[in-house]
Amino acid sequence: MPTIMCTRNLWRAIGGRTALPGRSGRPTRRTKLGAWSVRELPTRAGYLVVGLEENTYLTVLCPLLAQPEFIHTFGASVEAALGALGLPAGVAQGEAQAIVKEAAFAKNDNRSLLGSVNDVAFHVSVALEDERRITVATLRRIQLQLNQMPHVNREPPFPDQAVRFLLGEAHVI
């Protein structure tokens, strides 16, 4: 089951009314992209969500919406990110569907990952400064750029390479 680890502020913004639980130790069955750290990012066009996958550092961007729209938008952003990396539609759809149907929300228990998502959010805010309008196409372009940005102390250092390695080179067109 995919896990979306978030801040208390984001949890409240999407409509969470209870305390965030700790992360479940249950393994993912239908997906290889398992745990995501997400945080909100204020922009002049409204709030965005920046997400970073724990194993690959795959970055996704989407508008901040209340549940149940949030999980669908986040899943669509994951699907778009995987498609932009050249993965087959079936693989991208499978990962997105697992998020939409099975994701659980939890408190972020990975401080290193939270620091990295904060760093990526900074890069997003810098990239958005020069944009006249913030559109879905703009977010997809920035998302692709971020997935080609290296992260220190990671092997492979580039999220796009890590995703291809995790999901298998055979899936890349």
C-alpha positions, -999 to 999 in steps of 0.1 A, spaced: 0 0 0 14 34 -9 19 58 20 16 96 17 36 111 46 26 147 51 28 177 74 1 185 99 -8 216 79 -12 197 46 -32 170 64 -56 197 77 -57 215 43 -69 183 25 -95 177 52 -79 154 77 -97 157 110 -79 131 131 -43 130 142 -19 116 116 -10 80 123 25 66 121 36 48 90 23 13 86 49 -14 81 27 -32 55 46 -38 23 32 -25 -10 18 -52 -33 6 -35 -65 32 -7 -66 69 -2 -65 66 35 -56 58 31 -20 62 61 3 58 97 -6 67 128 15 45 157 6 42 193 16 23 224 7 38 253 -12 21 287 -14 23 304 -48 6 334 -63 -18 311 -80 -27 293 -48 -13 263 -29 6 235 -46 17 202 -33 53 190 -38 58 153 -34 90 132 -33 91 94 -35 113 79 -8 133 54 -29 137 72 -62 132 109 -52 107 111 -81 91 146 -78 55 154 -85 36 187 -84 -1 192 -82 -26 217 -69 -37 215 -33 -73 203 -32 -94 188 -4 -100 150 -3 -111 131 -23 -100 153 -52 -64 156 -37 -57 118 -40 -69 117 -76 -49 148 -86 -18 134 -69 -22 101 -86 -26 118 -120 6 138 -114 24 106 -106 11 91 -138 21 122 -158 56 121 -143 61 85 -152 48 90 -187 71 119 -192 100 96 -183 90 73 -211 74 45 -191 45 26 -208 10 39 -200 1 6 -183 30 9 -158 22 46 -151 -15 39 -147 -8 10 -124 13 31 -100 -13 59 -101 -42 36 -95 -25 20 -65 -22 55 -50 -58 64 -57 -72 31 -44 -49 21 -16 -29 51 -3 -28 57 34 -18 90 50 8 91 78 31 114 97 64 119 80 90 97 99 119 103 75 136 136 84 161 133 56 133 129 31 114 158 46 146 180 43 148 169 6 112 177 -1 117 212 14 148 217 -8 128 206 -39 100 230 -29 125 258 -28 136 249 -64 99 249 -74 93 283 -60 124 297 -78 113 281 -111 78 296 -107 92 331 -101 98 336 -138 65 322 -150 38 346 -161 11 321 -155 11 289 -135 -6 262 -156 -7 224 -156 18 225 -185 41 247 -165 39 223 -135 46 193 -158 77 210 -173 91 219 -139 83 185 -126 103 169 -155 132 193 -149 133 184 -112 133 147 -121 165 153 -140 181 172 -111 207 152 -91 204 147 -54 236 143 -33 244 110 -16 219 91 -38 227 63 -62 217 68 -89 217 106 -82 190 114 -108 153 106 -100 146 97 -136 174 71 -136 163 58 -102 127 53 -115 139 35 -146 161 13 -125 133 5 -100 106 -1 -126 130 -19 -150 147 -7 -181 125 -31 -201 96 -7 -194 113 23 -209 104 32 -245 
